[in-house]
Amino acid sequence: MTIVLIVLGVFLFSLVIQAQQITSLVYNQQARFFINEAEEVVRMYENTERSVINERLNVLAKFLSANTAIMDIDGNILYGQTAKDQSPSNLLLEPDFKERVLSGDNVVFFGKVVGVHEELFLVAVPLRQENQIIGSVVISSPLSGLKQHVESIRGIALIGALIGIVLSTVLSMFVSRKLIRPLAKMEETARHIAEGEFGRQIQVTSEDEVGRLGRSFNRMSIQLKEKIEAIERLDRLRQELLSDVSHELRTPLTVIQGFSEAVLDGLVKSKEQEQLYLTNIIDESQRLRRLVDDLLDLKGMEAAQAFDEMEYVVLNKLAQITVERLKYLANSKEINLTLTVPEQTITVWGNIDRLKQVLTNLLDNAIKHSEAGGAVRVVLGMKNNDTFISVKNSGPGIPREELENIWERFYKVDKSRSRRGTGTGLGLSIVKKIVEMHGGKVTAESEPGHGAVFTVYLPLTEEA
């Protein structure tokens, strides 16, 4: 609405200016026309016989629809027609008017004359003889006719202006609706986003600046939703981490406290029972120590930029040694553990102990989550500019919606599964951190019921 009012105000102002310009233009054209004709009479007076002057003035009067006369400096008519009143004579005798004529200037007048009711448009051109002004050629006509002409032109201009106003108003309303509607929609959507409806979108139908702004707004909304979800997820994982750490610490502490109190209270009746209690206390203490060590290890890696003691590591040999070390665990569960390595030696730049830790953790998890009679397969190979080590088992697999979260600390795929055992729940988090610090990445793929495959990608070295 504001835009429409501004447009209307501009047009009305321009209309007033245009009306003044039309009046000035018409009056100036009429004056110029009369002056040209009067100057022609002046030249004719100098070179024409006096007998034909009246005839010439009569023809000119009919042509101009005006009174034409030659007057002396006292306002007396020498040649031409007399007006119905004495307005030209009265005007010519006015001191200011007469002085201007005597000074040799062409004089133009329009308006009221003293003693005359009708407004007049008059032009007086000095008449010279022997370099002296002896009178003037006067052409006059009622101003009403000229005003009618001006009003007709103004009417046409007004109609054109009104049409322009209507068209511009309609156009401005259309443009403003086109511009304002998306902005209003953005404002409404922004209000919904502020109320918590993250990711809300607006419809973009144009390719102009407003359209580009709309698309940027939509991208911002999606990114805001993703960031909010990420923050919520991190907060949820932080809460779960606190709960899991508390649980991991509470279980061994409870066992240690229970068995210790039983020994101190004299509830142990035999040497064998005392030995069992003490063994459990030591096992839980070691489990607690491993948990603390893993947390400190992960924290230390997060604070470090790189590992110390980096060297060229032959992955063929590292994989063979690690698989041999864990074969006893696989055999105890009747699991077939196999290794496939290429004939070509594959070398990477890294920390041999940390890389061994990566492969050990992956193999240990693969064996523990495989059923008796299953299989675990380790494959070493090269792909593009990377080398890879994949560990695949034939266990129950991991649900697809859980794959993204398995790298989080203490994350449990099966929330109901007890953590009781030798694991700390930090193995995969440590694996991911070690691989990333070697400039690589680790992925996990799984089909429920068909096991899972973990693949570590590391950059090759020039020694490879």
DOSERO-707583 format. One record per residue (C-alpha): x, z, y. Coordinates in steps of 0.001 Angstrom, whole numbers. Last residue first. Layout:
REM DOSERO-707583
PT        x        z        y
PT        X        Z        Y
...
REM end
This chain:
REM DOSERO-707583
PT        x        z        y
PT    54648    -1573   -49457
PT    57746     -585   -47428
PT    56218    -2104   -44317
PT    53536      563   -44560
PT    49929      296   -45729
PT    47117     2064   -43904
PT    45089     4512   -45981
PT    41529     4185   -47359
PT    40121     6961   -49561
PT    37113     6120   -51738
PT    34637     8580   -53241
PT    32304     7212   -55936
PT    29171     8964   -57125
PT    27213     9226   -60369
PT    24475     6991   -61694
PT    21469     9321   -61726
PT    21070     9192   -57958
PT    23050     6206   -56665
PT    26101     7245   -54720
PT    28618     6135   -52141
PT    31163     8275   -50309
PT    33721     7160   -47751
PT    37151     8359   -46630
PT    39100     7109   -43632
PT    42701     6453   -42684
PT    45127     7225   -39858
PT    46961     9912   -41858
PT    45274    12626   -39762
PT    41949    11058   -40753
PT    42805    11434   -44449
PT    43730    15116   -44046
PT    40540    15891   -42075
PT    38257    14174   -44590
PT    39872    15938   -47559
PT    39663    19340   -45818
PT    35934    18880   -45161
PT    35523    17705   -48772
PT    37135    20859   -50168
PT    35499    23423   -47874
PT    32774    24725   -50188
PT    35031    27528   -51446
PT    35092    26621   -55137
PT    36082    29082   -57905
PT    32613    30135   -58958
PT    29422    31543   -57443
PT    28248    29113   -54877
PT    24757    29326   -56251
PT    22685    26172   -56375
PT    19333    26502   -54550
PT    20453    24421   -51574
PT    21526    21566   -53852
PT    23607    19262   -51679
PT    25310    22308   -50214
PT    27282    22044   -46968
PT    29949    24764   -46803
PT    31840    22845   -44101
PT    30408    19431   -43328
PT    31669    16422   -45248
PT    28589    16349   -47482
PT    26324    15744   -44487
PT    26203    11940   -44322
PT    25668    11610   -48053
PT    22650    13957   -48123
PT    19955    11393   -47309
PT    21286     9174   -50097
PT    20819    11840   -52770
PT    24116    12570   -54555
PT    24920    11585   -58136
PT    23849    13087   -61481
PT    27338    12659   -62944
PT    29124     9531   -64121
PT    32231     9887   -61971
PT    34137     7597   -59603
PT    37372     8335   -57732
PT    38640     5511   -55529
PT    42116     5232   -54057
PT    42564     2561   -51414
PT    45366      682   -49718
PT    44792     -952   -46393
PT    45682    -4236   -44692
PT    43035    -6287   -46523
PT    42221    -4346   -49676
PT    44854    -2801   -51946
PT    44503     -851   -55216
PT    44418     2505   -56983
PT    41488     3255   -59296
PT    40526     6667   -60742
PT    37736     6816   -63326
PT    35816     9905   -64401
PT    33697     9719   -67552
PT    30849    11575   -69205
PT    30688    13267   -72612
PT    29893    16619   -71039
PT    28262    16144   -67648
PT    30167    15284   -64532
PT    29944    17403   -61361
PT    32979    19552   -62191
PT    35074    16504   -63102
PT    34301    14606   -59888
PT    34838    17715   -57751
PT    38272    18385   -59298
PT    39218    14726   -58967
PT    38305    14655   -55269
PT    40109    17937   -54549
PT    43219    16844   -56459
PT    43340    13449   -54713
PT    43223    15032   -51273
PT    45673    17835   -52148
PT    48157    15259   -53438
PT    47870    13508   -50105
PT    48536    16824   -48367
PT    51591    17564   -50489
PT    53018    14057   -50032
PT    52729    14053   -46249
PT    52365    10472   -45136
PT    53652     6936   -44721
PT    52217     4770   -47483
PT    53704     2929   -50433
PT    52052      831   -53134
PT    54313     -450   -55930
PT    52965    -3608   -57512
PT    51919    -3272   -61150
PT    48486    -2138   -60040
PT    47044     1263   -60970
PT    44033     2178   -63138
PT    43597     5813   -64173
PT    41240     7272   -66781
PT    39567    10667   -67364
PT    37120    10826   -70312
PT    35160    14073   -70020
PT    34857    16476   -72954
PT    34574    19451   -70586
PT    37885    20974   -71710
PT    39341    17459   -71795
PT    38612    16982   -68094
PT    40274    20302   -67174
PT    43325    19486   -69306
PT    43505    16027   -67741
PT    43870    17558   -64291
PT    47667    17636   -64107
PT    47987    14180   -65701
PT    45673    12703   -63045
PT    47766    14227   -60250
PT    51059    12941   -61675
PT    49732     9399   -62187
PT    48147     9247   -58699
PT    51354    10389   -56984
PT    53443     7881   -58960
PT    51336     4903   -57948
PT    50899     6312   -54422
PT    54579     6030   -53586
PT    54946     8213   -50481
PT    57250     7311   -47595
PT    57827    10458   -45542
PT    56168    12911   -43151
PT    57586    16429   -42988
PT    55264    17770   -40290
PT    51660    16701   -40137
PT    50015    15243   -37035
PT    47998    16232   -33972
PT    47481    19856   -34983
PT    44569    22094   -33883
PT    42118    20662   -36420
PT    44767    20902   -39138
PT    45274    24608   -38398
PT    41552    25314   -38544
PT    41283    23564   -41897
PT    44192    25593   -43316
PT    42846    28835   -41827
PT    39459    28198   -43443
PT    41098    27207   -46710
PT    43300    30317   -46710
PT    40312    32580   -46007
PT    38367    31066   -48870
PT    41366    31181   -51185
PT    41904    34869   -50359
PT    38276    35679   -51136
PT    38599    33893   -54446
PT    41781    35824   -55160
PT    40037    39098   -54338
PT    37135    38069   -56544
PT    39480    37389   -59455
PT    41429    40649   -58873
PT    38245    42725   -58847
PT    36981    40922   -61938
PT    40244    41711   -63743
PT    40000    45360   -62688
PT    36507    45604   -64129
PT    37534    43939   -67388
PT    40596    46227   -67764
PT    38385    49274   -67193
PT    36009    48019   -69875
PT    38917    47532   -72321
PT    40291    51011   -71564
PT    36950    52550   -72354
PT    34169    54575   -70777
PT    34206    53218   -67218
PT    31566    55114   -65218
PT    34200    57478   -63842
PT    32921    57275   -60269
PT    36171    55681   -59115
PT    35969    52898   -61711
PT    32305    52171   -60952
PT    32970    52318   -57211
PT    35722    49713   -57586
PT    33490    47459   -59705
PT    30708    47511   -57121
PT    32946    47168   -54055
PT    34839    44219   -55492
PT    31630    42499   -56562
PT    29999    43084   -53166
PT    33109    41852   -51344
PT    33200    38748   -53546
PT    29554    37913   -52710
PT    29548    38941   -49043
PT    32390    36665   -47974
PT    30838    33440   -49244
PT    27426    34523   -48007
PT    28714    35325   -44543
PT    30601    32039   -44496
PT    27441    30266   -45599
PT    25258    31903   -42958
PT    27758    31208   -40190
PT    28155    27637   -41404
PT    24387    27225   -41653
PT    24042    28352   -38052
PT    26785    25969   -37024
PT    25162    23232   -39094
PT    21891    23772   -37244
PT    23710    23753   -33911
PT    25547    20612   -34919
PT    22258    19001   -35946
PT    20598    20041   -32711
PT    23517    18646   -30737
PT    23435    15414   -32748
PT    19683    15149   -32279
PT    20134    15656   -28541
PT    22881    13045   -28508
PT    20771    10541   -30439
PT    17750    11152   -28221
PT    19871    10759   -25098
PT    21323     7536   -26483
PT    17819     6203   -27132
PT    16613     7173   -23648
PT    19718     5726   -21995
PT    19236     2469   -23859
PT    15605     2362   -22727
PT    16583     3056   -19115
PT    19231      327   -19252
PT    16558    -2060   -20533
PT    14240    -1033   -17705
PT    16971    -1447   -15089
PT    17658    -4931   -16420
PT    13957    -5719   -16135
PT    13823    -4319   -12602
PT    16833    -6442   -11642
PT    15202    -9593   -13029
PT    14724   -10663   -16658
PT    11127    -9540   -16988
PT     8818    -8116   -19654
PT    10334    -4709   -20486
PT     8024    -2248   -22257
PT     9077     1369   -21828
PT    10668     3562   -24495
PT    10558     7264   -25487
PT    13776     8348   -27229
PT    13373    12010   -26302
PT     9868    13410   -25916
PT    11103    16819   -24718
PT     9198    17470   -21488
PT    12002    15815   -19484
PT    11528    12754   -21690
PT     7812    12749   -20851
PT     8642    12918   -17140
PT    11159    10094   -17526
PT     8436     8032   -19209
PT     6085     8565   -16277
PT     8800     7683   -13772
PT     9776     4626   -15800
PT     6133     3545   -15895
PT     5939     3962   -12132
PT     9065     1832   -11805
PT     7578     -790   -14146
PT     4337     -826   -12066
PT     6143     -819    -8720
PT     7882    -4162    -8953
PT     5088    -6300   -10398
PT     2495    -4379    -8440
PT     4584    -4849    -5296
PT     4969    -8553    -5987
PT     1252    -9046    -6564
PT      345    -6918    -3565
PT     2905    -8795    -1472
PT     1497   -12131    -2609
PT    -2089   -11103    -1872
PT    -1039    -9735     1494
PT     1130   -12788     2202
PT    -1765   -15110     1407
PT    -4226   -13123     3478
PT    -1765   -12752     6350
PT     -854   -16440     6236
PT    -4521   -17422     6289
PT    -4988   -15056     9201
PT    -1942   -16533    10945
PT    -3214   -20082    10446
PT    -6623   -19072    11796
PT    -4937   -17335    14715
PT    -2723   -20347    15444
PT    -5779   -22614    15460
PT    -7587   -20180    17722
PT    -4530   -19849    19939
PT    -4449   -23630    20326
PT    -8134   -23618    21241
PT    -7561   -20718    23632
PT    -4734   -22559    25396
PT    -6896   -25653    25844
PT    -9731   -23508    27139
PT    -7307   -21860    29541
PT    -6203   -25251    30805
PT    -9797   -26179    31497
PT   -10472   -22857    33219
PT    -7446   -23228    35495
PT    -9324   -25651    37732
PT    -7116   -28537    38790
PT    -4471   -29140    41416
PT    -1937   -31800    42371
PT     -286   -31435    45790
PT     2269   -33851    47229
PT     3964   -32027    50092
PT     4583   -32156    53832
PT     7015   -33381    56454
PT    10161   -32088    54841
PT    13099   -33579    56714
PT    15845   -35710    55252
PT    14564   -38815    57078
PT    11179   -38298    55471
PT    10687   -35781    52716
PT     7615   -34752    50697
PT     8007   -31427    48855
PT     6332   -31164    45390
PT     3307   -28831    45092
PT     1742   -27986    41699
PT    -1561   -26181    41329
PT    -3573   -24438    38573
PT    -6544   -22698    40154
PT    -8846   -19785    39401
PT   -12373   -20146    40801
PT   -13669   -17572    43260
PT   -11850   -18762    46393
PT   -11207   -16692    49544
PT    -7625   -15904    48607
PT    -6503   -18019    45692
PT    -6724   -16678    42120
PT    -4331   -17822    39361
PT    -1825   -20536    38682
PT      997   -21679    40930
PT     3932   -24038    40561
PT     6237   -24870    43477
PT     8911   -27546    43555
PT    11586   -26283    45902
PT    12675   -27973    49165
PT    12967   -24829    51316
PT     9841   -25978    53164
PT     7877   -25748    49914
PT     9147   -22223    49222
PT     8376   -21168    52803
PT     4824   -22507    52517
PT     4109   -20521    49348
PT     5464   -17300    50775
PT     3646   -17753    54088
PT      240   -18755    52691
PT     -726   -22031    54319
PT     -339   -24024    51100
PT    -2707   -21687    49292
PT    -5473   -22075    51840
PT    -5007   -25832    51919
PT    -5111   -26097    48131
PT    -8176   -23791    47967
PT   -10187   -25555    50677
PT   -13243   -26031    48532
PT   -14742   -28914    46673
PT   -11269   -30435    46811
PT   -10383   -33211    49198
PT    -9182   -36399    47723
PT    -6112   -38434    48718
PT    -4101   -39033    51862
PT    -3157   -37022    54961
PT    -4848   -33772    54011
PT    -4060   -30976    56459
PT    -2285   -27957    54995
PT      -76   -27231    58004
PT     3054   -28679    56373
PT     1313   -32005    55919
PT     -724   -32770    52864
PT     -682   -35596    50310
PT    -3502   -35266    47856
PT    -4439   -35255    44181
PT    -7373   -33358    42685
PT    -7353   -33267    38899
PT    -8690   -35085    35855
PT    -5135   -36375    35404
PT    -6046   -40033    34943
PT    -8949   -39861    37385
PT    -6743   -38207    40009
PT    -3951   -40708    39402
PT    -6286   -43629    40000
PT    -7543   -41986    43202
PT    -3960   -41265    44362
PT    -2985   -44909    43899
PT    -6012   -46123    45851
PT    -5226   -43665    48632
PT    -1621   -44899    48769
PT    -2558   -48611    48918
PT    -2944   -48849    52668
PT      188   -46751    53325
PT     2415   -49541    52106
PT     4695   -48438    49350
PT     8375   -47515    49252
PT     8675   -43911    50505
PT     5173   -42881    49518
PT     5723   -44342    46013
PT     8785   -42157    45526
PT     6804   -39076    46496
PT     3894   -40209    44294
PT     6303   -40404    41304
PT     7493   -36895    42155
PT     3876   -35761    41973
PT     3443   -37376    38550
PT     6552   -35681    37202
PT     5517   -32359    38755
PT     2050   -32558    37165
PT     3521   -33165    33682
PT     6118   -30436    34076
PT     3429   -28006    35212
PT     1210   -28906    32256
PT     4103   -28497    29815
PT     5063   -25163    31372
PT     1479   -23904    31211
PT     1116   -24962    27576
PT     4446   -23371    26540
PT     3846   -20122    28408
PT      387   -19740    26926
PT     1650   -20565    23413
PT     4596   -18155    23772
PT     2292   -15344    24784
PT       35   -16006    21805
PT     3063   -16182    19460
PT     4314   -12793    20612
PT      904   -11278    19936
PT      714   -12994    16530
PT     4231   -11850    15633
PT     3175    -8260    16215
PT       66    -8771    14099
PT     2113   -10405    11334
PT     4702    -7619    11250
PT     2010    -4947    11158
PT      195    -6713     8310
PT     3411    -6932     6287
PT     4189    -3258     6886
PT      664    -2290     5904
PT      941    -4291     2658
PT     4316    -2704     1816
PT     2875      771     2354
PT        0        0        0
REM end
